[in-house]
Amino acid sequence: GLVLLKGWIQLALLVYFRRIKVVGRENIPKGKPIIFAPNHQYAFMDALLLVMVTRKIPYFLVRADIFKKSFFNFVLRTLKMMPVYRQRDSVDVISKNEETFSKCVDILNNGKHLTIFPEGNHSKIRKIRPIRKGLLRIGFRTINENPESNNLVIIPVGINYDDHSRFQSDILIKFGEPITLEDYNKRYKKNQAKAFSDVSAAIYEDLVDLTVNIQHTESYKFYESVLKLYTPHFMRRIKLKYRNLLERFVAYKKIIAGLDEWNESDPKAFKAFETKNNKFFRQQIRSEFDPVCLGNFFDSRLQRFFNYLLLIIFWPIYMYGLLNNLLAIVLPYLIGKAAVKDDHFLSSVKLAIGLLSFPVSYIIQALIFYQFFPNGWYVLLYIVSIIITGVLAKIYQNWIHKFWEMFKIRLLMMNRKRAFVQIKRSYKDLINTLNENIKVD
């Protein structure tokens, strides 16, 4: 049953995300107890991705409050998830967590895999937060209670979302090199605090290397805006391909490092540029278009003609896919909005509901179709067609959004020419300034 569930989750994620790139699988040893230690940006979605990309489905520790509703309780426990309690959960936290931690030790002693999010909570902010001690307590307890488990390893995992909540966005998952906990055990027996500090530092440093990590919290939005605006230009400078997720990851890291270096060497000029950049983005918000689209606005007329032609050609396919998937799309949206208050969980809950709504919807539609065309092959072709065109319809919606943004820029150019010229000048000035201050090497 778990194998089938994993396969269905894999299929759903492959549809939901445009590209999923996994690097470092060779770092996962065979025949050893493993604690995966991923960064935690997007709640339940992080767990679903690890279910997809690991050979065995690992057990997970997740916060207890999401187990309260019976449907989610069933789904979570089916996916080998166990609750961790906090003071706000109004239970005997110590005894409840002791029960869960004992199960974790048994899981590892049996050579199975466990996932613990070492930051302890989730946040969409792309920054590694301090490492909590729960993972370390479970790990050291395991190898000291059972000497046969002394080959236990911790594997840091970097989950990098290009856009957390957008359908058909990209994901890069990087497995780091194993940290053998036994290497720190002598230190642990002499000084637990020192051992905890050293292992936490090792996990933290690895996660920083494995993720897009923006340390400057006070300038976080500025850094994010630069990444969105400047990455395609920078990648052309250093001759990397934007569609290559690993090369894009390298570009993100270089841009962040370049901004950090600029801030250290000339903080006054850096702050002045940050102010200018933020003013530019505020202007575009008032103009009601996405400034990132300016990078594509200067495409050739032939390229624009080709893009519009594709929109016209695929319009009937879009309508066919949209109408035939409407029920399956609407149900996750309505149920998710009603049941989930934390936006971090919304996409993953909608995906989980979609795992049920889509097959149920397709079965109902197949039965109706069969009443009019009682031929098994016709029914099969119909189901395949609505699955494929459903995916294409969502991609088409992304195209519409992009071309609508371009249309708004063109309207601005025609109706408010002076404002457009100023925006164009500011845009090019920002790019030129970044080219001057972010080194290529």
Backbone torsions as a table, in degrees:
resi	resn	phi	psi	omega
1	GLY	NA	-43.1	-179.6
2	LEU	-64.5	-35.0	179.5
3	VAL	-63.9	-43.4	178.6
4	LEU	-64.9	-41.6	179.1
5	LEU	-63.1	-42.5	178.6
6	LYS	-61.9	-41.2	179.1
7	GLY	-63.0	-39.1	179.7
8	TRP	-69.0	-38.9	176.6
9	ILE	-64.6	-42.0	178.2
10	GLN	-59.0	-45.2	-179.8
11	LEU	-62.0	-44.1	-179.0
12	ALA	-62.8	-42.0	-179.2
13	LEU	-69.6	-35.9	177.8
14	LEU	-65.7	-28.9	175.2
15	VAL	-79.1	-42.2	-174.1
16	TYR	-66.8	-41.5	-179.4
17	PHE	-100.2	147.7	180.0
18	ARG	-72.1	-49.4	179.0
19	ARG	-138.9	137.6	173.3
20	ILE	-124.1	113.6	-179.3
21	LYS	-108.7	127.9	-179.5
22	VAL	-116.9	127.6	-178.3
23	VAL	-124.1	138.0	173.0
24	GLY	90.4	18.0	178.2
25	ARG	-58.7	-28.2	-179.6
26	GLU	-64.6	-14.4	178.5
27	ASN	-79.2	-7.2	179.6
28	ILE	-88.0	108.7	-177.2
29	PRO	-75.0	153.4	176.4
30	LYS	-94.7	145.7	173.8
31	GLY	75.5	18.0	178.8
32	LYS	-124.3	148.1	169.6
33	PRO	-68.0	137.2	-173.9
34	ILE	-131.5	136.8	166.0
35	ILE	-110.8	111.9	172.8
36	PHE	-78.8	134.3	-177.4
37	ALA	-124.3	81.2	-178.5
38	PRO	-87.9	155.4	167.3
39	ASN	-67.3	160.1	-169.9
40	HIS	-130.2	95.4	-177.3
41	GLN	-107.1	-31.2	-168.3
42	TYR	-136.3	48.5	167.6
43	ALA	50.9	-129.6	-172.0
44	PHE	-63.0	-28.2	-179.4
45	MET	-61.9	-35.7	177.5
46	ASP	-57.9	-44.2	-179.2
47	ALA	-65.9	-42.8	-180.0
48	LEU	-61.1	-38.7	179.3
49	LEU	-65.5	-38.8	178.4
50	LEU	-69.8	-34.7	173.6
51	VAL	-57.7	-40.2	-176.3
52	MET	-69.5	-42.4	-166.1
53	VAL	-98.8	-4.9	177.3
54	THR	-98.1	150.6	-177.7
55	ARG	-63.1	-47.1	176.5
56	LYS	-105.6	148.8	174.8
57	ILE	-73.9	114.9	179.9
58	PRO	-78.2	161.4	169.9
59	TYR	-79.9	152.5	-177.1
60	PHE	-127.7	147.4	167.6
61	LEU	-105.0	123.6	179.3
62	VAL	-136.0	161.6	-175.0
63	ARG	-65.5	143.6	-167.3
64	ALA	-72.3	-27.7	-171.6
65	ASP	-65.4	-21.6	-179.6
66	ILE	-81.4	-2.0	176.2
67	PHE	-87.9	-3.7	-170.5
68	LYS	-65.6	-41.0	-179.1
69	LYS	-81.7	135.1	-169.9
70	SER	-59.2	-38.7	-179.0
71	PHE	-63.6	-49.1	-179.3
72	PHE	-66.9	-35.1	177.3
73	ASN	-59.4	-44.7	179.2
74	PHE	-63.4	-47.8	-178.2
75	VAL	-62.8	-46.2	-176.3
76	LEU	-64.2	-45.1	-179.1
77	ARG	-69.9	-32.0	174.8
78	THR	-61.9	-34.2	179.4
79	LEU	-89.7	21.3	175.2
80	LYS	63.4	39.5	179.2
81	MET	-103.7	138.5	-176.9
82	MET	-122.5	143.8	-175.4
83	PRO	-80.5	141.8	168.4
84	VAL	-115.4	130.0	-172.8
85	TYR	-98.2	147.4	176.6
86	ARG	-120.2	168.0	-176.8
87	GLN	-56.8	-34.8	-177.0
88	ARG	-71.2	-9.9	-175.6
89	ASP	-80.3	-0.8	174.6
90	SER	56.1	45.8	175.4
91	VAL	-136.6	175.2	173.4
92	ASP	-75.5	89.3	-170.6
93	VAL	-58.1	-44.5	-174.8
94	ILE	-62.5	-49.5	-177.3
95	SER	-69.9	-37.9	179.5
96	LYS	-65.1	-44.4	179.7
97	ASN	-70.6	-32.7	176.6
98	GLU	-60.7	-38.9	177.5
99	GLU	-63.3	-44.4	179.4
100	THR	-66.6	-43.2	-179.3
101	PHE	-64.6	-36.1	177.1
102	SER	-63.1	-39.2	177.0
103	LYS	-64.2	-38.3	179.1
104	CYS	-62.3	-43.3	178.8
105	VAL	-61.8	-42.9	178.1
106	ASP	-62.3	-41.2	178.9
107	ILE	-59.5	-47.0	-178.9
108	LEU	-70.1	-37.2	178.0
109	ASN	-63.0	-24.9	177.9
110	ASN	-90.6	12.1	175.7
111	GLY	74.8	17.6	-178.5
112	LYS	-93.2	179.4	-174.0
113	HIS	-109.8	143.6	-178.1
114	LEU	-132.0	141.5	175.6
115	THR	-116.0	125.7	175.9
116	ILE	-129.2	126.1	177.8
117	PHE	-81.0	106.0	-168.6
118	PRO	-69.7	-16.7	177.8
119	GLU	-76.2	-18.6	174.0
120	GLY	86.2	-19.5	177.7
121	ASN	-150.7	172.2	-177.4
122	HIS	-112.5	152.9	177.8
123	SER	-159.4	138.2	177.8
124	LYS	-72.2	-13.4	178.2
125	ILE	-66.0	128.6	-176.3
126	ARG	-83.9	76.7	179.2
127	LYS	-151.9	132.8	177.8
128	ILE	-75.7	126.4	-178.8
129	ARG	-95.3	167.2	-177.8
130	PRO	-55.6	146.1	-178.1
131	ILE	-82.3	128.7	178.5
132	ARG	-82.8	165.7	-172.3
133	LYS	-90.0	-10.8	-175.2
134	GLY	-56.0	-46.3	178.9
135	LEU	-58.3	-42.6	-176.4
136	LEU	-69.3	-39.2	178.9
137	ARG	-62.1	-43.6	179.7
138	ILE	-66.1	-43.1	-178.1
139	GLY	-64.0	-50.9	-178.9
140	PHE	-67.1	-35.9	177.0
141	ARG	-61.9	-39.8	-178.9
142	THR	-63.0	-49.7	-174.6
143	ILE	-74.7	-19.6	179.0
144	ASN	-90.7	-25.4	175.9
145	GLU	-81.2	-29.0	-177.7
146	ASN	-136.1	99.2	-177.9
147	PRO	-56.3	-24.1	179.7
148	GLU	-69.9	-14.0	179.2
149	SER	-95.1	17.3	-175.8
150	ASN	-72.5	-3.6	175.2
151	ASN	-93.5	13.9	176.9
152	LEU	-58.6	134.1	178.0
153	VAL	-125.6	150.3	172.3
154	ILE	-106.6	128.6	179.4
155	ILE	-116.3	107.9	174.7
156	PRO	-65.0	142.1	-179.0
157	VAL	-131.4	126.6	176.2
158	GLY	-100.4	117.3	176.5
159	ILE	-104.5	116.8	-174.2
160	ASN	-116.8	107.1	176.0
161	TYR	-88.5	132.4	173.6
162	ASP	-76.8	-35.4	174.1
163	ASP	-150.6	116.7	-169.9
164	HIS	-60.0	-41.4	-168.4
165	SER	-112.9	-3.0	-177.2
166	ARG	-84.5	131.0	174.1
167	PHE	-62.5	143.5	179.8
168	GLN	61.7	36.7	169.9
169	SER	-92.8	-175.4	-173.2
170	ASP	-113.2	150.7	179.2
171	ILE	-132.0	133.3	171.4
172	LEU	-119.4	122.8	179.5
173	ILE	-116.0	125.3	-176.8
174	LYS	-121.5	121.0	174.6
175	PHE	-90.2	126.2	178.4
176	GLY	-84.1	178.8	178.9
177	GLU	-75.6	146.9	-176.8
178	PRO	-63.5	142.2	171.1
179	ILE	-105.4	113.5	-179.0
180	THR	-82.5	116.2	-172.8
181	LEU	-68.6	-28.5	-179.6
182	GLU	-60.5	-26.9	178.9
183	ASP	-62.8	-21.2	-178.6
184	TYR	-106.6	2.8	-170.1
185	ASN	-70.6	-37.7	177.4
186	LYS	-61.3	-42.2	177.1
187	ARG	-61.3	-39.8	-178.8
188	TYR	-63.0	-40.6	-178.4
189	LYS	-69.3	-26.9	178.8
190	LYS	-87.3	-40.5	-174.1
191	ASN	-152.7	96.0	-175.7
192	GLN	-59.6	-42.8	-177.5
193	ALA	-60.8	-41.1	-180.0
194	LYS	-66.4	-42.0	179.2
195	ALA	-63.9	-44.0	177.7
196	PHE	-59.5	-43.7	-179.1
197	SER	-63.0	-42.7	-177.1
198	ASP	-68.8	-43.5	179.9
199	VAL	-68.6	-40.9	177.6
200	SER	-59.2	-41.8	179.5
201	ALA	-63.8	-39.6	179.7
202	ALA	-65.2	-43.8	178.8
203	ILE	-64.3	-45.2	-178.3
204	TYR	-59.9	-48.7	-178.4
205	GLU	-62.5	-40.3	178.8
206	ASP	-65.2	-42.8	180.0
207	LEU	-64.7	-35.6	175.9
208	VAL	-61.5	-41.8	179.3
209	ASP	-68.5	-31.5	-173.1
210	LEU	-89.0	-4.2	-174.5
211	THR	-131.7	162.5	167.6
212	VAL	-78.1	111.0	-168.5
213	ASN	-123.2	113.3	-180.0
214	ILE	-104.1	106.0	-174.9
215	GLN	-77.8	-29.6	-173.9
216	HIS	-80.5	86.4	-176.9
217	THR	-60.1	-38.8	-176.6
218	GLU	-67.1	-22.5	178.8
219	SER	-115.0	24.7	-171.6
220	TYR	-59.0	-48.6	-177.7
221	LYS	-62.9	-34.0	177.6
222	PHE	-64.8	-47.1	178.5
223	TYR	-58.7	-45.2	-179.4
224	GLU	-61.8	-41.5	-179.7
225	SER	-65.3	-37.2	177.5
226	VAL	-65.6	-42.0	178.6
227	LEU	-59.5	-43.3	-179.0
228	LYS	-67.5	-42.9	-173.7
229	LEU	-77.7	-37.8	-164.2
230	TYR	-103.6	-22.1	-172.7
231	THR	-55.1	-48.2	180.0
232	PRO	-58.5	-40.2	178.6
233	HIS	-64.9	-45.9	-178.1
234	PHE	-62.5	-39.9	-178.0
235	MET	-67.7	-33.3	174.4
236	ARG	-66.9	-35.8	178.4
237	ARG	-61.6	-42.4	-175.1
238	ILE	-99.5	12.6	173.4
239	LYS	59.9	47.7	173.4
240	LEU	-114.0	156.3	-178.5
241	LYS	-96.5	126.7	-177.1
242	TYR	-63.4	-32.9	-178.2
243	ARG	-72.1	-18.6	178.0
244	ASN	-80.8	111.9	-172.2
245	LEU	-65.6	-35.8	179.7
246	LEU	-68.8	-40.2	177.3
247	GLU	-68.5	-34.8	176.9
248	ARG	-66.1	-39.1	176.3
249	PHE	-59.3	-44.5	178.1
250	VAL	-60.3	-42.0	-180.0
251	ALA	-64.4	-43.9	177.7
252	TYR	-55.9	-47.1	-178.1
253	LYS	-63.1	-40.7	-179.2
254	LYS	-67.1	-39.9	179.9
255	ILE	-65.9	-44.4	178.9
256	ILE	-61.7	-44.4	178.5
257	ALA	-63.1	-38.6	178.7
258	GLY	-65.4	-40.9	176.6
259	LEU	-65.2	-41.0	177.6
260	ASP	-60.2	-45.0	-178.2
261	GLU	-65.4	-41.1	178.0
262	TRP	-62.5	-42.7	179.7
263	ASN	-61.8	-38.2	-179.4
264	GLU	-73.8	-39.4	-174.2
265	SER	-80.7	-33.2	-178.1
266	ASP	-147.0	73.1	-174.3
267	PRO	-61.0	-30.8	-179.0
268	LYS	-67.3	-47.3	178.5
269	ALA	-65.8	-38.2	178.5
270	PHE	-60.5	-46.3	-178.1
271	LYS	-66.3	-37.5	178.7
272	ALA	-64.0	-40.4	178.5
273	PHE	-68.1	-39.4	178.0
274	GLU	-58.9	-42.9	178.5
275	THR	-62.7	-43.5	-180.0
276	LYS	-64.6	-43.3	179.0
277	ASN	-61.8	-46.1	-178.9
278	ASN	-64.8	-37.0	177.0
279	LYS	-63.5	-41.0	178.2
280	PHE	-60.0	-46.2	-179.0
281	PHE	-67.2	-35.1	176.9
282	ARG	-65.4	-37.8	177.8
283	GLN	-61.4	-39.9	-178.2
284	GLN	-71.6	-32.6	175.5
285	ILE	-62.6	-43.0	177.8
286	ARG	-65.4	-33.6	178.4
287	SER	-80.1	-7.9	173.4
288	GLU	64.1	43.0	168.4
289	PHE	-143.9	161.2	-176.6
290	ASP	-82.5	116.3	-177.2
291	PRO	-63.9	-23.0	179.3
292	VAL	-62.5	-29.4	-179.4
293	CYS	-68.4	-13.8	177.9
294	LEU	-60.9	-28.2	179.6
295	GLY	-63.3	-29.0	179.2
296	ASN	-98.6	-6.6	-174.1
297	PHE	-66.4	-27.8	-174.8
298	PHE	-94.2	21.2	174.0
299	ASP	-61.8	160.9	-179.9
300	SER	-68.3	159.9	177.8
301	ARG	-61.6	-36.7	178.9
302	LEU	-62.6	-41.6	178.9
303	GLN	-65.0	-41.9	179.2
304	ARG	-64.6	-41.2	178.4
305	PHE	-61.3	-42.9	180.0
306	PHE	-63.2	-41.2	179.6
307	ASN	-63.7	-44.7	179.5
308	TYR	-66.2	-35.4	178.2
309	LEU	-62.8	-41.0	177.6
310	LEU	-62.4	-39.4	177.8
311	LEU	-59.8	-43.4	-178.6
312	ILE	-67.9	-43.9	-177.0
313	ILE	-63.7	-41.0	-173.9
314	PHE	-89.2	-0.1	-179.0
315	TRP	-58.5	-47.9	178.9
316	PRO	-61.9	-37.1	179.0
317	ILE	-65.9	-39.2	178.2
318	TYR	-60.7	-47.3	-178.2
319	MET	-65.3	-40.4	178.6
320	TYR	-62.7	-46.4	-178.8
321	GLY	-67.4	-39.9	-179.3
322	LEU	-64.6	-50.1	-176.3
323	LEU	-65.4	-37.3	-178.0
324	ASN	-79.3	-11.2	178.1
325	ASN	-116.2	7.8	-172.4
326	LEU	-60.2	-47.2	-178.7
327	LEU	-60.9	-46.5	-178.2
328	ALA	-65.8	-29.0	179.9
329	ILE	-79.5	-42.6	-174.1
330	VAL	-68.3	-40.1	-177.0
331	LEU	-59.5	-51.2	177.3
332	PRO	-59.2	-37.1	-179.5
333	TYR	-64.9	-48.8	-177.5
334	LEU	-67.1	-45.3	-178.6
335	ILE	-67.9	-42.4	-179.9
336	GLY	-61.2	-45.8	180.0
337	LYS	-62.0	-37.5	-177.4
338	ALA	-76.7	-34.1	-171.4
339	ALA	-95.5	-21.1	-171.3
340	VAL	-116.1	123.5	178.3
341	LYS	-97.1	-28.8	-179.1
342	ASP	-87.1	115.2	-177.3
343	ASP	-58.9	-25.9	179.4
344	HIS	-62.5	-26.1	-177.3
345	PHE	-95.0	-12.4	-167.5
346	LEU	-59.7	-51.5	-176.9
347	SER	-63.9	-40.9	-178.3
348	SER	-69.3	-36.6	177.3
349	VAL	-68.8	-42.0	176.6
350	LYS	-60.4	-38.7	177.5
351	LEU	-65.1	-42.9	179.8
352	ALA	-62.9	-42.4	177.5
353	ILE	-66.3	-37.1	178.2
354	GLY	-62.9	-27.9	176.4
355	LEU	-59.6	-26.3	177.1
356	LEU	-97.8	-43.7	-172.3
357	SER	-65.9	-36.3	-178.0
358	PHE	-68.7	-51.5	178.9
359	PRO	-62.6	-38.8	179.1
360	VAL	-63.2	-44.9	178.5
361	SER	-61.2	-42.8	-179.0
362	TYR	-65.5	-38.2	178.7
363	ILE	-63.9	-45.0	179.2
364	ILE	-61.3	-46.2	-178.8
365	GLN	-66.1	-35.3	178.3
366	ALA	-64.7	-40.6	179.1
367	LEU	-64.6	-41.0	178.1
368	ILE	-65.4	-44.8	179.9
369	PHE	-59.7	-38.7	-177.6
370	TYR	-63.9	-29.5	179.3
371	GLN	-64.6	-30.0	-179.3
372	PHE	-95.4	-32.4	-179.4
373	PHE	-130.9	82.5	-174.1
374	PRO	-76.2	64.1	177.9
375	ASN	-137.0	122.9	-175.4
376	GLY	-58.1	-38.2	-178.4
377	TRP	-69.2	-37.1	177.2
378	TYR	-63.8	-41.6	179.4
379	VAL	-62.6	-44.2	179.8
380	LEU	-61.9	-44.9	178.9
381	LEU	-62.5	-37.6	178.7
382	TYR	-63.1	-46.6	-179.6
383	ILE	-62.9	-44.5	178.5
384	VAL	-60.9	-40.3	-177.4
385	SER	-66.0	-39.4	-177.5
386	ILE	-76.1	-26.6	175.1
387	ILE	-68.7	-49.7	-177.6
388	ILE	-64.2	-47.3	-177.8
389	THR	-71.5	-23.2	174.8
390	GLY	-64.3	-44.2	177.0
391	VAL	-64.7	-44.6	-180.0
392	LEU	-63.0	-34.0	179.5
393	ALA	-63.8	-40.1	179.4
394	LYS	-69.2	-38.6	176.2
395	ILE	-63.3	-39.8	179.3
396	TYR	-61.9	-38.0	176.9
397	GLN	-60.4	-38.1	176.3
398	ASN	-63.9	-38.8	176.4
399	TRP	-61.2	-46.3	-179.0
400	ILE	-57.8	-43.1	179.3
401	HIS	-60.5	-45.0	-178.7
402	LYS	-63.1	-46.0	-177.2
403	PHE	-71.7	-29.0	175.9
404	TRP	-66.5	-40.3	176.4
405	GLU	-62.5	-41.4	178.9
406	MET	-65.6	-37.3	178.9
407	PHE	-64.4	-39.6	178.8
408	LYS	-65.0	-37.4	176.6
409	ILE	-64.1	-41.4	-179.0
410	ARG	-66.4	-36.7	175.8
411	LEU	-63.4	-41.4	177.7
412	LEU	-60.8	-41.5	-178.8
413	MET	-63.2	-37.0	-177.6
414	MET	-80.3	-39.5	-172.1
415	ASN	-93.9	-28.2	-178.6
416	ARG	-134.2	69.5	-171.6
417	LYS	-60.1	-40.7	-178.9
418	ARG	-63.1	-42.7	178.8
419	ALA	-63.7	-39.7	179.5
420	PHE	-64.8	-43.5	179.4
421	VAL	-59.8	-41.3	179.3
422	GLN	-64.7	-42.4	178.9
423	ILE	-63.9	-44.1	-179.9
424	LYS	-62.6	-42.1	179.4
425	ARG	-65.0	-43.8	179.8
426	SER	-63.1	-41.3	179.3
427	TYR	-60.1	-49.8	-178.7
428	LYS	-66.0	-33.9	177.9
429	ASP	-65.3	-41.4	177.8
430	LEU	-62.0	-46.7	-179.0
431	ILE	-62.8	-44.1	-179.8
432	ASN	-63.4	-40.9	179.3
433	THR	-64.0	-41.3	177.7
434	LEU	-65.3	-39.7	177.5
435	ASN	-59.7	-37.5	-178.5
436	GLU	-72.7	-31.2	-170.0
437	ASN	-107.1	-12.7	176.4
438	ILE	-106.4	114.5	-173.6
439	LYS	-72.6	149.5	-179.2
440	VAL	-83.5	-31.6	-172.9
441	ASP	-70.3	NA	NA
